[in-house]
Amino acid sequence: MTNRALTQLHAIEWLPLSSPQLTPSLLDWLMEEDSMTRRFERHCEKVTVEILREGFIGAEEAGADALLLPEEPRYWLREILLCGDGEAWLAARTILPESTLQGPEQKLQQLGSQPLGRYLFASSTLSRDFIEPGRSHDLWGRRSLLRLSGKPLLLTELFLPPAPLYHAVQAERKK
């Protein structure tokens, strides 16, 4: 599941908000402005993080994502699975320019098993430039350009088949 999830995460095709594929229940999840960790916590007993990869990468490995961030030679990459009650619900990739990791934001390198959302949404300096919905085969995703104290980071999320988002979509279809 891990490699397939990351492959699909990298293959998300971004959609305009006007896309007819985006139903109200999908948009309710994909355009969530609060922490996805918090939202998941309403659907399970415990949210946990499985770290898949973490460390510095070069601009070439950041690929097209780097085009949305300031140009730098190195970026901090964190790829994880966010799990609800031990089941993988979300694959996520966070990319930060090295310059974002100055000052208090250095803590982003030491999150360990703490969900990114818990750290980000505890900050009074958090802002979001955009949320963009997308699709990779039969899975839905989104990406957000966030800023901590004005410093950017790009978060891409892919909702895996067990995620509560798909329960909402199925319920909508039955109406």
C-alpha positions as CSV (number, residue, x, y, z in Angstrom):
1,M,0.0,0.0,0.0
2,T,2.8,2.4,0.9
3,N,4.5,2.6,-2.5
4,R,1.2,2.6,-4.3
5,A,-0.1,5.4,-2.2
6,L,3.0,7.5,-2.8
7,T,2.9,6.8,-6.5
8,Q,-0.7,7.9,-6.6
9,L,0.0,11.0,-4.4
10,H,2.7,12.1,-7.0
11,A,0.2,11.5,-9.9
12,I,-2.7,13.7,-8.7
13,E,-4.3,15.8,-11.4
14,W,-5.4,19.1,-10.2
15,L,-9.0,20.3,-10.9
16,P,-10.7,23.6,-10.9
17,L,-13.2,24.2,-8.2
18,S,-15.9,24.4,-10.9
19,S,-15.2,20.8,-12.0
20,P,-18.5,18.8,-12.1
21,Q,-16.6,15.8,-10.5
22,L,-16.5,17.8,-7.2
23,T,-19.7,17.0,-5.4
24,P,-20.8,18.9,-2.2
25,S,-19.6,16.0,0.1
26,L,-16.2,15.9,-1.7
27,L,-15.8,19.6,-1.5
28,D,-16.8,19.5,2.2
29,W,-13.7,17.3,2.8
30,L,-11.3,18.6,0.2
31,M,-11.8,22.3,1.1
32,E,-11.5,21.8,4.8
33,E,-9.7,24.8,6.2
34,D,-9.1,23.4,9.7
35,S,-6.7,20.6,10.6
36,M,-7.4,17.3,8.8
37,T,-6.0,15.6,11.8
38,R,-8.8,17.2,13.9
39,R,-11.4,16.2,11.4
40,F,-10.1,12.6,11.4
41,E,-10.2,12.6,15.2
42,R,-14.0,13.0,15.0
43,H,-14.2,9.6,13.2
44,C,-11.9,7.4,15.3
45,E,-10.4,6.9,18.7
46,K,-6.8,7.7,17.8
47,V,-4.9,9.4,14.9
48,T,-1.3,8.3,14.5
49,V,1.5,9.0,12.0
50,E,3.7,6.5,10.2
51,I,6.8,8.2,8.8
52,L,7.7,6.9,5.4
53,R,10.5,9.3,4.5
54,E,12.0,12.5,6.0
55,G,15.0,14.5,5.1
56,F,16.5,17.1,2.8
57,I,16.1,16.7,-1.0
58,G,17.4,18.7,-3.9
59,A,15.3,20.9,-6.1
60,E,15.2,18.3,-8.9
61,E,13.7,15.7,-6.6
62,A,11.1,18.2,-5.4
63,G,10.0,18.4,-9.1
64,A,6.9,20.5,-10.0
65,D,6.1,21.1,-6.4
66,A,9.2,23.3,-6.2
67,L,7.6,25.7,-8.7
68,L,5.1,26.7,-6.0
69,L,7.9,27.5,-3.5
70,P,10.8,29.9,-3.5
71,E,13.7,28.5,-5.5
72,E,16.3,27.0,-3.2
73,P,19.0,24.3,-3.6
74,R,17.5,22.1,-0.8
75,Y,14.0,21.4,0.6
76,W,12.9,19.5,3.6
77,L,10.6,16.6,2.7
78,R,8.3,14.6,4.9
79,E,6.2,11.8,3.6
80,I,3.8,10.1,6.0
81,L,0.7,8.0,6.4
82,L,-1.9,9.5,8.7
83,C,-3.9,6.6,10.3
84,G,-7.2,6.4,12.1
85,D,-7.2,3.6,14.6
86,G,-4.2,2.0,12.9
87,E,-5.7,2.1,9.4
88,A,-4.0,4.3,6.8
89,W,-6.5,7.0,5.8
90,L,-4.2,9.6,4.2
91,A,-0.8,9.8,2.4
92,A,0.8,13.2,2.8
93,R,3.9,14.9,1.4
94,T,5.2,18.1,2.9
95,I,7.9,20.2,1.2
96,L,9.5,23.2,2.8
97,P,12.2,25.4,1.4
98,E,15.3,25.2,3.7
99,S,14.8,28.9,4.5
100,T,11.4,28.1,6.1
101,L,13.3,26.2,8.8
102,Q,14.7,29.3,10.4
103,G,13.7,30.3,13.9
104,P,10.8,28.5,15.6
105,E,10.0,26.7,12.4
106,Q,13.1,24.5,12.9
107,K,10.7,22.4,15.0
108,L,9.1,21.2,11.7
109,Q,12.2,18.9,11.4
110,Q,11.6,17.3,14.7
111,L,7.9,16.4,14.6
112,G,8.5,12.7,14.8
113,S,5.2,10.9,15.1
114,Q,3.3,14.1,15.8
115,P,0.9,15.0,13.1
116,L,1.8,18.1,11.1
117,G,-1.7,19.5,11.7
118,R,-1.3,19.5,15.4
119,Y,1.8,21.7,15.1
120,L,0.5,24.0,12.3
121,F,-2.9,24.7,13.7
122,A,-1.5,25.5,17.2
123,S,0.3,28.5,15.6
124,S,-1.2,31.9,15.6
125,T,1.0,32.7,12.6
126,L,-0.5,30.1,10.2
127,S,-2.1,31.3,7.0
128,R,-3.1,29.5,3.8
129,D,-2.7,30.8,0.3
130,F,-4.9,28.2,-1.4
131,I,-6.4,24.7,-1.4
132,E,-6.5,22.9,-4.7
133,P,-8.5,19.7,-5.1
134,G,-7.4,16.9,-7.3
135,R,-7.8,13.3,-8.3
136,S,-5.5,10.3,-8.8
137,H,-7.4,7.4,-10.5
138,D,-10.2,6.7,-8.1
139,L,-8.7,8.5,-5.1
140,W,-9.2,12.2,-4.1
141,G,-6.5,14.6,-2.9
142,R,-5.7,18.2,-2.3
143,R,-2.7,20.5,-1.9
144,S,-2.3,23.6,0.1
145,L,0.3,26.3,0.2
146,L,0.5,27.3,3.9
147,R,2.7,29.9,5.6
148,L,4.1,30.0,9.1
149,S,5.2,33.6,10.0
150,G,5.0,34.2,6.3
151,K,7.3,31.3,5.4
152,P,5.9,28.8,2.9
153,L,5.4,25.1,3.0
154,L,3.5,22.9,0.5
155,L,1.3,20.1,1.8
156,T,-0.2,17.5,-0.6
157,E,-2.7,15.0,0.7
158,L,-4.2,11.8,-0.9
159,F,-7.2,10.3,0.8
160,L,-6.8,6.5,0.9
161,P,-9.8,4.1,0.4
162,P,-10.6,3.6,4.1
163,A,-10.8,7.4,4.7
164,P,-14.1,8.8,6.1
165,L,-14.3,11.0,3.0
166,Y,-15.4,8.0,0.9
167,H,-18.1,7.1,3.4
168,A,-19.5,10.6,2.9
169,V,-19.4,10.3,-0.9
170,Q,-21.2,6.9,-0.7
171,A,-23.9,8.4,1.5
172,E,-24.3,11.3,-0.9
173,R,-24.8,8.9,-3.8
174,K,-27.6,7.0,-1.9
175,K,-29.7,10.1,-1.5
